Amino acid sequence: MLDVELVILILSLGVVAALYSSVGHGGGSGYLAILSLSAFAMNDPGWLKQHAWSLNLIVAAISFYHFHSLGHHRSALTVPFVLASVPMAFIGGYLAVTGNAYDLLLSLILILAAMRLFTSKSEDYDTSIRPPSWKVILPWGAGIGLISGVVGIGGGILLSPLLMLRGWATPKMAAATSAAFIWVNSAAGLIGSASVNGILLDSELIILAIPMVIIGGLFGSKLGSASANQSIVRKILVAVLLLAAVKRLMDLVGF
C-alpha cells in the first residue's frame, strides 16, 4: 500500500505540472519546492535536481507542443538562447554545489521565481515586439543556463519574465520559447549531473510521478495555450514557491 505522504506528493507534482505548463514551463522550481516540503528534502542535491529535470523533460515537451501548434513559437528567438544555454547548463549540472550553499541558492531562486511570477502580467500585449540580436541574447542565455544547471531547474521561470519585460516576446511567444529552452537545459543538466553522480533516480517515485505530470501537463498546457487569463495560477505558484523557500531557510538556520 502506498504511503499517504507519497500519495500526496505524487498528486502535488501533477498539480504543479498543470499549473506550470499553463504558462509554458516545465515545473522544475515547483517540483523542487514540493520535494523540499516532503521527507525527500534532505536528500542529496544531485538527487533532487535529477528528479526535477526528468519531470521537466516530460512537461516541457508537452507544453512546447501545444504552444507551437497554435503558432506561438518563433525559432529565431529560441535558437540563440538554446545554443548559449546548453553548454552552461551542462557545466552547472556537472558542478557539485551541496550543503548550505545549495540550500541558500535554491531558496533565493525560489524567492526570485515567486517575485517574477507575482509581478509579471499574463495578457498578450499590443505593443510591437522587438527581437534582440544574438549579441544581446548570448550572455543572457549562458547565464540562465548556468544557474539552471547549478540549481536543478530548466530556466523558464527566469527566461519568460526577461522576454516579456524587454519587449522581446508576448507571454505566449515567451511560453513557447521557454518550453523549448527548459527541455534542452534540463537534458543538458541531467547529463552533466549523471556524468558526475551517476543516475540517482528513485524508480518508484519516477514511475508513479510520470503519469501524473503527463496528465497535468496535457491539461495545463492545453488550457494555457488557448487562454490568456492566468492570474490565479500565478498566485498559487507564488504561494508554493515562497512556502518552500521559507522552509528551506528555516532548516538552514536551525528552526
C-alpha positions, 0 to 999 in steps of 0.5 A, spaced: 500 500 500 502 506 498 504 511 503 499 517 504 505 522 504 507 519 497 500 519 495 500 526 496 506 528 493 505 524 487 498 528 486 502 535 488 507 534 482 501 533 477 498 539 480 504 543 479 505 540 472 498 543 470 499 549 473 506 550 470 505 548 463 499 553 463 504 558 462 509 554 458 514 551 463 516 545 465 515 545 473 522 544 475 522 550 481 515 547 483 517 540 483 523 542 487 519 546 492 514 540 493 520 535 494 523 540 499 516 540 503 516 532 503 521 527 507 525 527 500 528 534 502 534 532 505 536 528 500 542 529 496 542 535 491 544 531 485 538 527 487 533 532 487 535 536 481 535 529 477 528 528 479 526 535 477 529 535 470 526 528 468 519 531 470 521 537 466 523 533 460 516 530 460 512 537 461 516 541 457 515 537 451 508 537 452 507 544 453 512 546 447 507 542 443 501 545 444 504 552 444 507 551 437 501 548 434 497 554 435 503 558 432 506 561 438 513 559 437 518 563 433 525 559 432 529 565 431 528 567 438 529 560 441 535 558 437 540 563 440 538 562 447 538 554 446 545 554 443 548 559 449 544 555 454 546 548 453 553 548 454 552 552 461 547 548 463 551 542 462 557 545 466 552 547 472 549 540 472 556 537 472 558 542 478 557 539 485 554 545 489 551 541 496 550 543 503 548 550 505 550 553 499 545 549 495 540 550 500 541 558 500 541 558 492 535 554 491 531 558 496 533 565 493 531 562 486 525 560 489 524 567 492 526 570 485 521 565 481 515 567 486 517 575 485 517 574 477 511 570 477 507 575 482 509 581 478 509 579 471 502 580 467 499 574 463 495 578 457 498 578 450 500 585 449 499 590 443 505 593 443 510 591 437 515 586 439 522 587 438 527 581 437 534 582 440 540 580 436 544 574 438 549 579 441 544 581 446 541 574 447 548 570 448 550 572 455 543 572 457 542 565 455 549 562 458 547 565 464 540 562 465 543 556 463 548 556 468 544 557 474 539 552 471 544 547 471 547 549 478 540 549 481 536 543 478 531 547 474 530 548 466 530 556 466 523 558 464 521 561 470 527 566 469 527 566 461 519 568 460 519 574 465 526 577 461 522 576 454 516 579 456 519 585 460 524 587 454 519 587 449 522 581 446 516 576 446 508 576 448 507 571 454 505 566 449 511 567 444 515 567 451 511 560 453 513 557 447 520 559 447 521 557 454 518 550 453 523 549 448 529 552 452 527 548 459 527 541 455 534 542 452 537 545 459 534 540 463 537 534 458 543 538 458 543 538 466 541 531 467 547 529 463 552 533 466 549 531 473 549 523 471 556 524 468 558 526 475 553 522 480 551 517 476 543 516 475 540 517 482 533 516 480 528 513 485 524 508 480 518 508 484 517 515 485 519 516 477 514 511 475 508 513 479 510 521 478 510 520 470 503 519 469 501 524 473 505 530 470 503 527 463 496 528 465 497 535 468 501 537 463 496 535 457 491 539 461 495 545 463 498 546 457 492 545 453 488 550 457 494 555 457 495 555 450 488 557 448 487 562 454 490 568 456 487 569 463 492 566 468 492 570 474 490 565 479 495 560 477 500 565 478 498 566 485 498 559 487 505 558 484 507 564 488 504 561 494 508 554 493 514 557 491 515 562 497 512 556 502 518 552 500 523 557 500 521 559 507 522 552 509 528 551 506 531 557 510 528 555 516 532 548 516 538 552 514 538 556 520 536 551 525 528 552 526 
